[in-house]
Amino acid sequence: MFFLLLNPTTCQSTWTRDNSTCPVQCKCSFNPSKWVNSTLRTVDCSLKGLKLSTYTRGDLNLPEHTQSLWLNGNRLNNLFYLSSFINPSNPDSLIELDLSHNSISSLGRSSYHHPFSTLTHLKYLNLSANGFKTLYPGVFRGLKRLERLEINSGSLMYLDEHAFDGLENLEQLYLQNNRIGSIFLELFQSIVNLHVLNLDGNSITHLTGGIFTSLNNLRHLSISRNSLHTLDDNSLVGLEMLETLDLSFNQLTKVPTIALQSLKRIKDVNLSGNRLTVLNTRDFVHLPVNRITVSYCKELTSIERMAFWDLPDLTQVNLTDNPKLRYIDNFAFTGTPRLNQVYLKNNCLPSLDSELVNNINNQKQHQGEPLTISLEANLLLCDCNLHYLHQCLNLGNPSKVLLINSDKLTCYHPANKTTLAIKDIDINAIPSECAPIIISTPPLSSNETIVLNGSIGDKVNLNCRAIGQPTPSITWILPSGDIFNESSSVGATSHVQLIKSTNQLRLNHLRLSDSGRYKCIAENRQGSVEVTFNLIVEHFKVQIWPLGISSTFVSVVWNGTSPLTSSLPQSFSPSEPSPLLASSLASPISSSVVSTLTSGSLPEYQILYKNEDDPSDRFEAISVGHYLRSYTIDHLEPRKRYKLCIAVRDSESHGSYIQLSCTLGFPGC
């Protein structure tokens, strides 16, 4: 293998008084450290096209007392002879080594040789932008004084659970922009002094419970730009000193509320860029956090009542750049006595409600301090709902609100005021009262119908929010004709409920009979507006069929893995078996400002069977649990026709089942 020999010559600068020599193509000088605020005796051999092979041992003789060696941007591809290649005259002095942007394809996996074993005083190591894919057990053994390790922008995919053994003094670990897909439970068990862990830009999909248990000293954890869908409730246990948590730009569909409870010293939480659709009640609760950021969430539509609750140290909330955020409940921030900054720019909000501001200000410990709000680039209504916002723009306004970039606030509606600066509006020309407007994303016109598709067992929340002056009242009219509003809920049951604090209509465990038109009417003395939800409930697609048949048994299999609940409604009695059900499931309902739908847990399936020649309608039932997809029914009568069904129990009707699919079996045929 070719190697460009580096002959030593007189050191080009700096510590020449020691009669040191410097490799001919390198530069020796005092340079700022790459990771600490100090100046080090540096040998800079970066960008020289250097190679490393078995024939180059001892060729790079470093000047005495070299502290920092830069070998980045070369063609090094093998570190097997790294220590003898460097051959420092005083190995105890080398504390900084940069091997980034080379062609290193492997760090070795030998249990007898470790490439860094002689560099025992090294404190900084950079292996970024190389080609190795795996960290094998003990690869960093010998680096007992290492404090910072960088392996960024590489091809790293696999980390052995003992890869970091021996790094007991490591404080900062950067593994950004690799291809790491999973983390073993014991990966961090030996680096107990870690303060910073950065895993940004990888492919991690799930955090297992207890994965950070040993990191009691960690201050900063960043797992941004991964593919996180879920966090185990115990995934953050052990992070007793954690101050900042960045989970932005992942695939999370809900706030990991329970997992966050492990963070007793957390100050900053970032969940931006996730697939959140709603911030629900108590999503952020009982935390010592100072700042929460939920921005750039493309599907976020609403902030519900008490979404931020009992956060005594919260001072700043960033809710910017959520293009579908149309609604913030007036009591979204409850138990937040220090909150003084709420950033809401570039959303879809129609107005600033005085009750929202007053509820925040009334909790504040320091009443003289104004609440800072950003509201530019929203869909602001320049009708009667503008009066309070216009009041906040006046100097010395009594609202105790500081609107930043107030000169950028413009009208969105009505059409004749579009793009008009709000500060230039003649507020006296705008009526103090106006008819209700339904808040939705996208905005709805009056009497519009929204079609929703769901399946039996799902839970659906129908949200009807409206603004206007005076404050509109909300009335729901069900398909049955029952009327639900603040003063009357005729026909309310555990199945159909009106949440009066939010005027939300909740249907638990959908039934086929729940299909129909649900009308919401918002009205005040200036007029009314209505919107209709056409709910279509269909059976879950599951089918059963016989696979193996003998003289006395039948083996059946079934498909379908969609979550249902064990208490699905729309029951039938075993004496009235339903026919084979194999209808397709309509497209799933999406979350929006006006509706959310969630599925229940996996069903407890039952196999029902009966002899078709038996005059009774009694079925035998066998529980087959959540996960089985086949079962053999034995002790059957030969040459008899049996009806076989896959079903789930109906907890609302004792002894009843919901048949999902049926078939026929003929033992002995």
N, C-alpha and C positions, 0 to 999 in steps of 0.2 A: 504494500500500500504506500502511496506517495505521501510524503510529509515534508513540509517546508521547514528546514532546520533553523532554529532560532539561536544564533551565536550571541553570547553575551558581549556587551560593550559597556563603556562607562555610562552610568546612569545619566539620563538626559537632564535631569533636574532634581532638586530637592534634597535628598539626604546623602549627597555626595561626600559629605564630611566623614561618612562611615566607610568610604572607599567601596561602596556597593556598586554592583553592575546591573545593567538593565538589558533585557533581551532586545535585539536590534530592531525588531519591528514593533516594539511596544513603547509605551510612554510611561515613565515613572515620575510621579509628582504627588504633591499633597492635593487631594480632592475631597469635596464634601461626600460624606457617607450617603449611601442609597436608602438608608432607612432610619438613621438616627441623626440628631443635630450635632454633628461633630465633623472634624476633618481627619482623614486617614491617609497613611502612606500607601499610595495606590499604584498598582501596575495595570495599565490599561492596554490589553491585547485584543480589544473588540474589533470586529469587522476586518479581520486579517486573512480569512480563508483557511484557518488552521485546521489540521486533521489530527486525530489521535489514534494510534494503532499500537500493536504489540512491539513495534520496532522503534518506539520513540521514548523509551524509558529514560527519565532523567534529563531530557532535552531542554525543558523549560526551567532553568535555574533562576529562582527569584532572588532579588536583592534581600539582604538580611533585614529582618524586622518588617517585612511586607505585611500590611494589615488588610488590604483589600485587593482582590484580583478580579479583573473583568475579562471574561472570555466569551462574552455574548456576541452573537452575530457571526459565528464561525461555522465550521463544517465538522465539528466534533460529533462522533457517532457511537463511541464506546467509552465507558468510564471504568473499564476493568482495571486499567493501570493509571487511574487518575492520580492517586497519591504519589506514585513514583515519577509520574510525568511532571507534576508540579515541583516536587523535590525542593521545598522551601528550606533555606538554611536554618530557619528558626520557625518550625511548624507551630509553635505555641502562639506566635504573633498573628497568624492569619485568622481574621474574624469575619471576613466578608468575601463571598464567592458568588459571582454571577455567571451562570452557564446557560442563560436563556437564549432563545433563537438559534439553536443548533440543530443537529440531526440525530440526537440521542434516541435510539429506538428501544433501549432497555436499560434499566438500572440494575439488572442482575437479579438472580433468584437463589444464588448459592448460599447455603447456611454457614459456609466457612469464610466467604469473602464478601465484604461490604465496601462499596467504593469510597465511602466517607469515613471509614473506621479510624484513620490516623489523624483526621482533622478535628481533634477533640476540643479545640478552642473556638471553633466556628460558631458565630452567633447569627449570621444571615446567610441564607442560601436561596438562590433563584434558579429554578429549573423550568421556567415558563417557555411556551412555544417550542416544545420538542415533540418527538413522535412516539414516545413510550405510552402504552395503554394500561399498564398494570403496575401497582405498587405491591411488591411481595413482602412477606413477613420480615421485619427487622431490617429493611433496606437502609434505614437511617441510623442503625445502631452505631454507637460511638459518638454521635453528635449530642452529647449530654448537656452541652452549654447552648445549643441552638435556641434562639428566641423568636426568629421569624423565618417562615418557610413559604415560598411562593411557587405554585405550580399552576399558572394561568394560561389560558388560550392554547391548550394542547389537545392531545388525543386521549386523555386519561378516561378510562371506563370502569376499571375494576380496582377496588381497594380492599386488600386483605384486612381482616379484623385486627391483625397485629402489625399493620404497616407502620404505625407510628410508635411502636414500642421503643423505649430508650430516650424519647424526647420529653423527659420530665420537666424541662425548663422552657418548653415552647410556649410562647405567649400569643403569637399571631400566626394563623394558618389561612392562606388564600388559595382556593381551588376553583377560581372563576373560569367560566367559558370552556368547560371540558364536556365530556359526554357521560358523566356519572349518572347512573339510573337508580341506584339504591345504595343504602348505607347499612352496614351490619351493626347489630346491637352493641357489640363490644369495640367498635372502631376507635372511640375516643377515650377508652378506659384508662390509658396510660398518660394522657396529656392533661393532667388535672389542673395545671396552672394556666391553661389557655384563657386569653382575654378576648380575642377577636377570632371569629370563624366566618369566612365568606365562601359561600357555595353558589353564588350567582351564576346564571347562565348555564345550568346543567339540565338534566332530564329526570330529576327526582319526582316521583309521582305520589309518594306517601311517606309520612313520618311515623315510625313505629313507636309504641309506648316504651319509655325508659331509655331511648336512644342517647339522650344527653345527661343521663343521671350523674355521671362522674364530673361534669363540667360545672362544678359549683362556683368557679371563679370567672366564668364567661361574662363579659360585659356587652358584647355586640355580636348579634347573630343575623346574618343576611342570607336568605335563600330566595332571592328575587330571580325572576325570569327562568323558572323551572316549569314543571308540569304538575305541580301539586294539586291533587283533587281532594285529598282528605288528610286530616291530622288526627291521630289517635288522641283520645282525651288525656292520656298520660304522656304524650310525646314531649312536652316541655318540662316535665318533672326533673328537678335537679338544678334548674337554672335560677338559683336563688339570688344571684347578683346581676342578672341580665338587666340592662338598661335600654337597649334598642333592639327591636325585632322588625325585620323587613321581609315580608312575605308577598311583596308586590309582584304583579304580572305573572300570576299563576292561574290555576283553573278552579279555585275555590268558589263554591256556590253558596256558602254560608260562613258567617264569622265563627271561628273556632273558640266559642265562648268558654267552654269548660277547660280546654287546654290553656287558655290565657290565665286562668285562676292560679296557676302554679308560679306566676311571675310576680313576686312580692316587691320587687324594686324597679319594675319596668317604668320607663319614662317616655318612650317613643314607640308607637306601633304604626306600621304602614301596610295597608291592605289594598293599595291602589292596583288598578289594572286586572282585577279578578272578575269572575263571572257572577258577582253578587247582583241580585235583582231587588232585594229589599233589605234594609237594616231593621231588624225586628226588635220588639221590646226586650230590653236587657241583653242585647248582643254585646255591649260593652258595659260591664258592671263590676263594681268592687275592685277597681284597679287603681294603683298609685300613679297612673300615667299622666304626663304633662301634655303630650301632643298625640293626636290620632289623625291619620291621613287615609281617606278613602276617595281617591280621585281616579279619573280615567277608567271608570267602570262603565262599559258601553251599555249594559243592560240594567243598571241601577235606576229604579223608578221612584222609590219612596223611602222616607225616613220615618219610621213609626214612633208612636208614643213611647217615651222612656227608652228609646234605643241607646241613649247615653245616660246611664243611671248610676248614682252614687259613685261619682268620680271626683273626690274632693280636691285633687291637685290638678285637674284638667284646666289648661289655660288656652289651648289652641286646637281647633278642629278644621281640617282642610277637606272640603267636599267640592273641589273644583273639577271642571272638565268631565262631567258626567252627562252626556248628551240627552239622556232620557229622564233625568231627575226632575220630576214635576211637582213633588209634594213633600213638605216637611211638616210633621205634626207640631202644633204649637207647644206641646209638652215633650218634644223629642229630647230636650236637654233638662234632666231633672236630677237634683243633687249635685250640681256643678258650680259651687260657690266662687270659684276663681276663673271661670271661663270669661275671657275678654277678647278673643279673636275667633271669628267664624268666617271662613273664606268660602264663598259660594259662586264665584265667577264662572262663566261659560257653562251654565246648566240650562235647564228648560223651565225655570221657575217663573210663575206669572206675577208674583207680587212679594212684598215684604209685609208680613202680618204683624200688627202692633202687639198682639197677644204673645206671639213667639218672642219678640224682643223683651216685652215686660216680664215674661216668665224667667228669662235668663237674668235680667237685671235685678229682679226682686230677690234672687238668691245670692247675689254678690256680696262678698264680705266688705269690699271697699266701694261704697255706693257712689263716690265721686268720680270713679274711673269710667270713661265711656266704653261702650261695647264697639269694637272695630269689626266692620262687615265689608266684604267685597261682594258686589252684586252685578258687575258689568257683564255684558254678553249673555243676558237671559232673555226670555220671551215675556217681557213686562207688559202688563195691560195698562193702558192709559185711560182708564175709566174711573168709576168711583173708588176702585181699589188702589188708586194712585195717591190718595190724599195723605196717608200716613208716610209714604216714602218721600213725598214732596216736603212734608214737614221736617223730615230728617235732614234734608239738604240745607235748610235754613241755618244760618249762623246762630249759635246760642240756643239751638232747639232744645226743648225740654225732654226729648226722647232719650237722651244720653246715648246716642249712636253716632259713631264716626264712620261715614261711608267713604272708603278710599276709592280713588279714581271716579269720583262722582260725576265728573264732566263727561265720562264715557257711557253713562246710563242713557239708553234710548228706548223709545216705544216700539213695541212689536204689533200691538193691536189697539185700536181699530186701524183700518187700512189708511185712513186719511191722516194718521199721525205716525205711520211707520217711519222709523229712523230719526224721528224728531227727538232732540235732546230733552230729557225730562226737566232739566233746569230751566229750559225756555218755555215750558208749558204754562199757560195762564190757568192756574189751579181754580180760580174763581169761576171759570167757564165750564168746569167739569162738575156734573151733579154729585151730590154727596151720597146718593143712593142709586143702585142699579140692580137689574135682575141677575139671578145666579148664572154662573158658567161652570160646567163640569170640567174638572181638572183631569186630564188624561194625557197619555203619550201614544200616538200623536193627538193633538187636540181634536175633540169630537164635535160634530154639529148636533143640534137638538134632534131628538127622536131617532137617533142612530141605533142600529142593532149590532151587537157584538156576538159572534158565534164562538162558543167554547166547546171543546171536545174533551171528555174524560172517560174513565172506566170505573166500573163498580169497585168500591173500596177506597177510592181516592177521597181526599179532603179538598174542598174548594172554598176559597174566601173571595167573595164578591165585594169589591171596594167601590164606593160611590162618594167621591169628594167634590165639593163645590165651593166656590167663593162668590161673594156678593155682599151688598150692603142694603138692608140688615143681613146678618149672618143667616144663610138659608137653613131650613129644616129639611131633613131627609126622610122619605117614606119609601118602603119596599112593598111591592105587590107581588106575591108568589103565584106560580101557575094555578094553585088551588083557589086563589082569590083571597087568601089570608093576608092581612096587612100588618106590617112590622114598622114601628117608628119609636121615637123616644118615649111616648106615652102609652103605646099599645103594642103588644107582641102576641096577638091572638094566634094560637097554634104553635107557639114556641116549645120545642122539646130539646132533648140532648142531641137530637139529630140535626135540627135546624135552629140556629141561634142568631140573635142580633147583638153584636158587641156595641153597646150604646155609646161608649166613650169615643168610638171611631166611626159609628154608623156602618160597620162592616157586617155583611150577612155571611154567616159561616155554615156550611153544610158538611157534616162529619159523616164519613163512610157513605159515599154516593150509592144510591139505588137506581135501578132502571126507571122507577117512577119519579125520580127527581128531574128527569128530562122535562124541558119546557122553557117558558119565557118568564124571566125575572125582571120586573120593571122597577127602576129607581127614579123617584121624582124629587127634585130639589126645588124648593119654592120659598119666596119671601113676598112682601107686599108689592114688590115691583114686577113680579112675574114668576114663571116656573120654567124648568127645563127637565127633560127626562132622557134616560138612556135605557135600553133593553138588552139583557143578556140572554141569548138563546143557548141554553145548556143542553148538550147531547151526551147522554151517558150510554156507553156500550159495554158489552161483556168483554172481559179480558180474554184474549186469544190463547186458549189452551186446548189441546186435543189429546184424546186417549185412543189407543188401538191395541188389539191383541198381537203379540209377537210370537209366543210359543203355545201350542195347544196339545194336550195329552188327554187320556181318558178321564182323568179326575182333576186336572188342574189347567189353569190358563195363566200365562204370563202376559202382563200388560205393561206398556210403556206410555209415557206422556211427555209432551214438550211444555215450554212456557216457563220463564224465570222472572217475569215481571212482578214487582212487589205488590202484594195485596195484604189485607188484614185478616186475622182469624175471626173477625166479627163483622164480615161483610153483610150488608143488608140485602133487601129484595129476596127474602127467603122463600123456600118452598117446603112443603111437608113431604116426608118420605112416601106418603100415600098418594102424592101428586107429582110423580117424577116429570121433569122437563125433558124435552127432546134434545137431540144432539146439538151442541152450540159450537159453531166454528166460525163465527163472524170475525171479520178483521177489525182490529183496533184502529180507530180514527187517529189522525195525527195528534200528538200530545199537545195539551194546552200549554201555552207559554206564560211566564210570569209577566205582569205589567202593573201599571198603577191601578188598574181596575180589577184585576183578578190574579189570584195565585192558586196553584194546585199542587198538592203533595201526595205522594203515595205512601201507603202504610208499610208495615214490616212484611217479611216473607210469610206466605200463608202456611198454616198447618193443614196439609192436604189430607183428604180422606178418600179411600176407595170404597165405593158403595156397589153392592152386587145383589141380585135376586134372580131366582128362577122365574122365567117369563111364564111358565105354565102354572106357577103357584097362584091361586086366586087371590091371595092376600097381597097387599101393597107394601109389605114390610121389606126393608132393605137391611142387609148386614153391612156393618161399617168397620173398616180397618184404618187406623191412623198410620200414615206413612211419613209423617214429619215434614220438615221444610225442604230438604235437599234431595231426597230420593227421586229418581225418575223412572223406576221400574219396580214391579212387585209381582210375585207369583201367588195366586189364590188357589189353594188346594182343597181336598176333600169335597170336590164337586160331584154331582151325579152325572154319569156318562150319558151322552146323547141327549142332553137337555140344553135348551137355549137359555143363556144367561145375559141379563143386561148388566153392563159394567160401566160405572161412572167415576170420574174424578170430581171431587167436590171439596168445599170448605164448610166448617161449622158456621152457623149463624147465632152469635151470642145474644142477639136481641129476641130470638124466638127459641125457647128451650127445645132441644131434640130435633131441630130443623137443620137443613143443609142447603147450601147453594151449589147446584150442579153446574159445573163448567163445561163438561163434555161427556158424552156417553157413546158406547159402542156395544156390539153383540159378540158373544163367544159361544162356541159349540164344542164342549169337551167330548172327545171320542170321535169327532167327525173328521 
